[in-house]
Amino acid sequence: MLGLERGKVLVVPYRPGWKSAFRREAALLRSTFGGAVLGVEHIGSTAVEGMAAKPIIDLMCAVAGLDEARAFRPRLEALGYEYRPDETVPDRLFFAKGPRSRRTHHLSLSEPGSRFYEEKLLFRDYLRAHASAAEEYRRLKEELAGRYAADRASYTEGKRAFVEGILALARAET
């Protein structure tokens, strides 16, 4: 199963098919944008093997500049993405794919070296390298999903302290 209603929270066991779903979408984005996309990263919990996650593939495209990347919007919309402005994260453009009843992909466009870009990679890589931290995160997500199944904002807020702690640990290792 891939996809989840917008605003809902459901954490499911890891699915090996998430890797191939990422690869297919990354290939589509690369073929659509060519060299304008500097790279495509699989981020979020679906990028951590064995991690329970919301069944939505998170992708991050590295772009030279956000101003230039705003021009991607019509082509992304043609691919089924909806632009989702989010002023709380100033260094990314955010898009969701799929109808609101079944979002399948979340796409962030960000500049390499930006805080958003670096933190997404640090967090993913730390969880990939530290099984005990990944297990603790899995338990937290499942507990929060049970409590906030219809409240995505509270679910996300409930993870904040854990995420910040992992980022601090990851920075200390680099």
Backbone as numpy.savetxt, mean C-alpha at the origin, in Angstrom:
# Nx Ny Nz CAx CAy CAz Cx Cy Cz
-9.39 -14.51 -3.16 -10.23 -13.32 -3.16 -9.36 -12.08 -3.16
-9.66 -11.18 -4.03 -8.99 -9.89 -4.07 -10.08 -8.83 -4.12
-10.00 -7.87 -3.22 -10.95 -6.78 -3.22 -11.70 -6.66 -1.90
-12.06 -5.42 -1.59 -12.74 -5.11 -0.35 -13.52 -3.83 -0.53
-14.70 -3.77 0.08 -15.52 -2.56 0.00 -14.80 -1.40 0.65
-14.89 -0.24 0.02 -14.24 0.96 0.52 -14.73 1.25 1.94
-13.79 1.53 2.84 -14.12 1.87 4.21 -14.25 0.68 5.14
-14.31 -0.52 4.58 -14.44 -1.73 5.39 -13.06 -2.30 5.72
-13.03 -3.11 6.76 -11.79 -3.76 7.17 -12.04 -5.25 7.28
-11.25 -6.02 6.58 -11.26 -7.46 6.67 -9.82 -7.91 6.47
-9.28 -8.59 7.44 -7.91 -9.11 7.35 -8.03 -10.60 7.10
-7.41 -11.06 6.02 -7.47 -12.48 5.64 -6.07 -13.07 5.66
-5.97 -14.41 5.76 -4.65 -15.03 5.73 -3.91 -14.71 4.43
-2.59 -14.77 4.51 -1.74 -14.51 3.33 -2.15 -15.41 2.17
-2.11 -14.85 0.99 -2.43 -15.59 -0.24 -1.23 -15.49 -1.20
-0.65 -16.61 -1.59 0.48 -16.56 -2.52 0.15 -15.82 -3.82
-1.11 -15.80 -4.24 -1.51 -15.12 -5.47 -1.33 -13.61 -5.42
-1.11 -13.04 -4.24 -0.89 -11.60 -4.15 0.37 -11.18 -4.90
1.38 -12.04 -4.91 2.62 -11.71 -5.64 2.34 -11.57 -7.14
1.60 -12.53 -7.69 1.33 -12.47 -9.13 0.37 -11.33 -9.45
-0.57 -11.03 -8.55 -1.47 -9.88 -8.77 -0.66 -8.60 -8.81
0.33 -8.48 -7.93 1.22 -7.31 -7.97 1.98 -7.27 -9.29
2.58 -8.38 -9.66 3.40 -8.39 -10.89 2.58 -8.01 -12.12
1.35 -8.51 -12.21 0.49 -8.16 -13.36 0.19 -6.66 -13.38
-0.16 -6.11 -12.22 -0.50 -4.68 -12.18 0.73 -3.82 -12.42
1.87 -4.23 -11.88 3.11 -3.49 -12.10 3.47 -3.48 -13.59
3.30 -4.62 -14.26 3.58 -4.68 -15.70 2.64 -3.77 -16.48
1.37 -3.74 -16.08 0.40 -2.86 -16.74 0.81 -1.39 -16.57
1.21 -1.02 -15.37 1.62 0.37 -15.12 2.89 0.72 -15.90
3.84 -0.19 -15.93 5.08 0.07 -16.69 4.79 0.21 -18.18
3.92 -0.66 -18.71 3.63 -0.58 -20.14 2.83 0.68 -20.46
2.02 1.15 -19.54 1.22 2.35 -19.76 2.06 3.62 -19.68
3.00 3.67 -18.75 3.73 4.91 -18.48 5.19 4.88 -18.89
5.69 3.73 -19.28 7.07 3.64 -19.75 8.06 4.24 -18.76
9.00 5.01 -19.28 10.06 5.60 -18.47 9.59 6.67 -17.51
8.35 7.10 -17.62 7.83 8.09 -16.68 7.67 7.50 -15.28
7.61 6.17 -15.21 7.60 5.48 -13.92 9.01 4.93 -13.72
9.66 5.41 -12.67 11.05 5.03 -12.41 11.17 3.66 -11.77
10.10 3.19 -11.18 10.08 1.88 -10.54 8.71 1.63 -9.93
8.41 0.36 -9.69 7.15 -0.01 -9.06 7.48 -0.95 -7.91
7.00 -0.60 -6.73 7.25 -1.39 -5.53 5.94 -1.98 -5.01
6.04 -3.21 -4.52 4.93 -3.85 -3.82 5.10 -3.48 -2.35
4.13 -2.76 -1.79 4.22 -2.30 -0.41 3.01 -2.81 0.37
2.96 -2.47 1.64 1.84 -2.90 2.46 1.96 -4.36 2.85
0.99 -4.83 3.57 1.06 -6.18 4.13 1.03 -7.28 3.09
0.39 -7.07 1.94 0.38 -8.11 0.91 1.77 -8.33 0.33
2.71 -7.43 0.61 4.08 -7.55 0.13 4.97 -8.33 1.09
4.44 -8.72 2.24 5.22 -9.44 3.24 4.74 -10.89 3.25
5.58 -11.78 2.77 5.18 -13.17 2.65 4.73 -13.72 4.01
3.57 -14.36 4.00 3.02 -14.95 5.21 2.16 -14.01 6.04
2.12 -12.72 5.69 1.39 -11.73 6.48 -0.09 -11.72 6.14
-0.92 -11.78 7.15 -2.36 -11.58 6.94 -2.56 -10.12 6.55
-3.56 -9.86 5.72 -3.72 -8.50 5.18 -5.13 -8.28 4.68
-5.47 -7.01 4.49 -6.67 -6.69 3.72 -6.39 -7.16 2.29
-7.35 -7.75 1.61 -7.10 -8.28 0.27 -7.09 -7.19 -0.81
-6.19 -6.24 -0.64 -6.01 -5.14 -1.58 -4.51 -5.03 -1.83
-4.11 -5.02 -3.08 -2.70 -4.92 -3.42 -2.27 -3.45 -3.37
-1.25 -3.17 -2.56 -0.70 -1.82 -2.47 0.54 -1.73 -3.35
0.53 -0.75 -4.25 1.66 -0.51 -5.14 2.14 0.92 -4.95
3.44 1.14 -5.18 3.98 2.49 -5.14 4.87 2.68 -6.36
4.53 3.69 -7.16 5.33 4.02 -8.33 6.24 5.20 -7.99
7.50 5.02 -8.28 8.45 6.12 -8.15 8.32 7.00 -9.38
8.17 8.30 -9.15 8.05 9.27 -10.23 9.04 10.40 -9.99
9.47 11.04 -11.08 10.45 12.12 -10.96 9.90 13.32 -10.21
8.62 13.58 -10.37 8.01 14.71 -9.67 6.50 14.57 -9.63
5.90 15.00 -8.54 4.45 14.87 -8.41 3.70 15.79 -9.38
4.26 16.96 -9.66 3.58 17.85 -10.61 3.43 17.19 -11.97
4.51 16.55 -12.45 4.45 15.85 -13.72 3.52 14.63 -13.64
3.52 13.96 -12.48 2.71 12.75 -12.30 1.21 13.05 -12.29
0.83 14.28 -11.99 -0.60 14.62 -12.03 -1.18 14.40 -13.42
-0.32 14.48 -14.43 -0.77 14.25 -15.80 -1.10 12.78 -16.06
-0.73 11.89 -15.16 -1.05 10.45 -15.31 -2.53 10.18 -15.08
-3.21 11.09 -14.43 -4.58 10.82 -13.97 -5.52 10.29 -15.05
-5.61 10.93 -16.24 -6.55 10.39 -17.25 -6.22 8.95 -17.65
-4.94 8.63 -17.79 -4.58 7.26 -18.17 -4.86 6.27 -17.03
-4.64 6.70 -15.79 -4.97 5.84 -14.66 -6.47 5.61 -14.57
-7.24 6.65 -14.80 -8.70 6.50 -14.79 -9.15 5.54 -15.88
-8.49 5.56 -17.03 -8.82 4.62 -18.11 -8.51 3.18 -17.71
-7.59 3.00 -16.76 -7.24 1.67 -16.26 -8.13 1.24 -15.09
-9.09 2.09 -14.72 -10.01 1.76 -13.64 -9.66 2.34 -12.29
-8.69 3.24 -12.24 -8.31 3.87 -10.98 -9.12 5.14 -10.75
-9.39 5.40 -9.48 -10.06 6.63 -9.06 -9.06 7.46 -8.25
-8.93 8.72 -8.61 -8.05 9.61 -7.85 -8.69 9.88 -6.50
-7.92 9.73 -5.44 -8.40 9.94 -4.07 -7.50 10.96 -3.39
-7.80 12.24 -3.53 -6.95 13.27 -2.90 -6.82 13.02 -1.40
-5.61 13.22 -0.89 -5.35 13.02 0.54 -4.30 14.03 0.97
-4.76 15.17 1.42 -3.86 16.25 1.80 -3.06 15.93 3.05
-3.45 14.90 3.80 -2.69 14.55 5.01 -1.35 13.93 4.66
-1.17 13.50 3.42 0.11 12.94 2.97 0.58 13.80 1.80
1.40 14.82 2.08 1.74 15.79 1.05 2.68 15.30 -0.06
3.34 14.17 0.16 4.34 13.75 -0.82 3.92 12.50 -1.60
2.62 12.40 -1.86 2.14 11.31 -2.72 0.82 11.70 -3.38
0.53 11.02 -4.49 -0.78 11.05 -5.13 -1.34 9.65 -4.95
-2.61 9.57 -4.58 -3.21 8.28 -4.23 -4.38 7.96 -5.15
-4.43 6.70 -5.59 -5.49 6.21 -6.46 -5.96 4.85 -5.95
-7.24 4.56 -6.14 -7.80 3.26 -5.80 -8.41 2.65 -7.04
-8.21 1.36 -7.23 -8.75 0.66 -8.40 -9.90 -0.23 -7.99
-10.86 -0.27 -8.86 -12.03 -1.12 -8.64 -13.19 -0.28 -8.15
-14.39 -0.83 -8.29 -15.57 -0.09 -7.80 -15.49 0.07 -6.29
-16.20 1.04 -5.74 -16.18 1.27 -4.29 -16.63 0.03 -3.52
-17.41 -0.80 -4.15 -17.87 -2.02 -3.50 -16.80 -3.11 -3.47
-15.69 -2.93 -4.23 -14.65 -3.96 -4.29 -13.33 -3.37 -4.78
-12.69 -2.61 -3.92 -11.37 -2.06 -4.25 -10.36 -3.20 -4.30
-9.58 -3.23 -5.37 -8.60 -4.31 -5.52 -7.16 -3.84 -5.39
-6.90 -2.58 -5.72 -5.53 -2.05 -5.69 -5.53 -0.63 -5.13
-4.50 -0.34 -4.37 -4.22 1.03 -3.95 -2.88 1.41 -4.55
-2.85 2.55 -5.22 -1.64 3.00 -5.91 -1.22 4.36 -5.37
0.03 4.43 -4.98 0.62 5.70 -4.55 1.70 6.08 -5.54
1.69 7.34 -5.97 2.77 7.89 -6.79 3.57 8.78 -5.87
4.88 8.58 -5.83 5.71 9.33 -4.90 7.12 9.45 -5.46
7.81 10.48 -5.01 9.18 10.70 -5.45 10.15 9.90 -4.58
11.12 9.21 -5.20 12.13 8.54 -4.39 12.81 9.57 -3.48
13.06 9.17 -2.27 13.68 10.09 -1.32 12.67 10.87 -0.50
11.40 10.87 -0.91 10.39 11.56 -0.10 10.16 10.75 1.18
9.64 11.40 2.18 9.36 10.72 3.44 8.42 9.53 3.23
7.34 9.75 2.50 6.38 8.68 2.25 7.06 7.49 1.60
7.81 7.72 0.54 8.47 6.66 -0.22 9.42 5.86 0.68
10.28 6.58 1.39 11.28 5.93 2.23 10.63 5.14 3.36
9.59 5.70 3.99 8.95 5.00 5.10 8.24 3.74 4.65
7.62 3.76 3.49 6.93 2.56 3.01 7.92 1.42 2.79
9.08 1.74 2.23 10.09 0.70 2.00 10.73 0.24 3.30
11.03 1.16 4.20 11.62 0.80 5.50 10.71 -0.16 6.26
9.43 0.18 6.33 8.47 -0.64 7.07 8.35 -2.03 6.45
8.16 -2.08 5.14 8.03 -3.37 4.45 9.28 -4.23 4.66
10.43 -3.62 4.45 11.68 -4.39 4.53 11.97 -4.87 5.95
11.60 -4.06 6.95 11.81 -4.48 8.33 10.93 -5.70 8.64
9.67 -5.64 8.25 8.79 -6.78 8.51 9.25 -8.02 7.76
9.77 -7.85 6.56 10.28 -9.00 5.80 11.48 -9.64 6.50
12.27 -8.83 7.17 13.51 -9.31 7.80 13.33 -9.75 9.25
12.21 -9.39 9.89 12.02 -9.66 11.31 10.67 -10.36 11.52
10.73 -11.68 11.54 9.50 -12.49 11.65 8.72 -12.18 12.92
9.39 -11.92 14.02 8.67 -11.66 15.27 7.89 -10.35 15.19
8.46 -9.34 14.55 7.74 -8.07 14.36 6.56 -8.27 13.42
6.77 -9.06 12.37 5.67 -9.33 11.43 4.53 -10.06 12.14
4.88 -11.00 13.00 3.85 -11.74 13.73 3.09 -10.82 14.70
3.80 -9.94 15.37 3.16 -9.00 16.28 2.21 -8.07 15.50
2.66 -7.63 14.33 1.83 -6.77 13.49 0.58 -7.51 13.02
0.74 -8.77 12.63 -0.40 -9.58 12.20 -1.44 -9.67 13.31
-1.00 -9.97 14.53 -1.94 -10.09 15.65 -2.66 -8.77 15.90
-1.92 -7.67 15.86 -2.52 -6.35 16.06 -3.58 -6.07 15.00
-3.24 -6.33 13.73 -4.18 -6.06 12.64 -5.44 -6.91 12.77
-5.29 -8.16 13.12 -6.47 -9.02 13.27 -7.34 -8.55 14.42
-6.73 -8.14 15.53 -7.50 -7.64 16.67 -8.24 -6.36 16.30
-7.55 -5.44 15.64 -8.17 -4.17 15.23 -9.26 -4.40 14.19
-9.04 -5.32 13.27 -10.05 -5.62 12.25 -11.32 -6.16 12.89
-11.17 -6.96 13.92 -12.33 -7.48 14.63 -13.10 -6.38 15.34
-12.38 -5.40 15.83 -13.01 -4.30 16.57 -13.58 -3.23 15.65
-12.92 -2.99 14.50 -13.28 -1.86 13.63 -13.60 -2.30 12.21
-14.37 -3.35 12.05 -14.65 -3.89 10.71 -15.31 -2.89 9.78
-16.04 -1.93 10.31 -16.73 -0.94 9.47 -16.15 0.46 9.66
-14.95 0.56 10.21 -14.35 1.86 10.53 -12.86 1.85 10.18
-12.58 2.06 8.89 -11.20 1.99 8.41 -10.32 3.02 9.10
-10.82 4.21 9.38 -10.01 5.25 10.01 -9.54 4.82 11.40
-10.41 4.23 12.18 -10.02 3.77 13.52 -9.05 2.60 13.44
-9.26 1.71 12.48 -8.33 0.60 12.25 -6.93 1.14 11.96
-6.85 2.09 11.05 -5.56 2.67 10.68 -4.93 3.39 11.86
-5.71 4.16 12.59 -5.20 4.88 13.76 -4.69 3.90 14.81
-5.35 2.78 14.96 -4.93 1.78 15.93 -3.58 1.16 15.63
-3.15 1.24 14.38 -1.84 0.71 13.98 -0.73 1.74 14.09
-1.09 3.01 14.23 -0.11 4.10 14.13 1.09 3.93 15.06
0.88 3.70 16.34 2.00 3.60 17.28 2.92 2.44 16.92
2.34 1.32 16.51 3.16 0.17 16.11 4.03 0.53 14.90
3.40 1.13 13.90 4.13 1.50 12.68 5.26 2.47 13.01
4.99 3.46 13.82 6.03 4.42 14.19 7.17 3.75 14.94
6.84 2.79 15.80 7.87 2.05 16.53 8.75 1.24 15.58
8.13 0.58 14.62 8.90 -0.20 13.64 9.79 0.71 12.80
9.27 1.87 12.39 10.09 2.80 11.62 11.30 3.27 12.43
11.12 3.51 13.71 12.25 3.91 14.56 13.29 2.80 14.63
12.83 1.56 14.80 13.76 0.43 14.82 14.49 0.27 13.49
13.75 0.42 12.41 14.34 0.28 11.06 15.39 1.36 10.82
15.10 2.59 11.24 16.08 3.68 11.06 17.34 3.41 11.89
17.17 2.85 13.07 18.31 2.58 13.93 19.22 1.51 13.32
18.65 0.64 12.50 19.44 -0.42 11.84 20.20 0.09 10.63
19.75 1.21 10.05 20.42 1.69 8.82 21.52 2.66 9.11
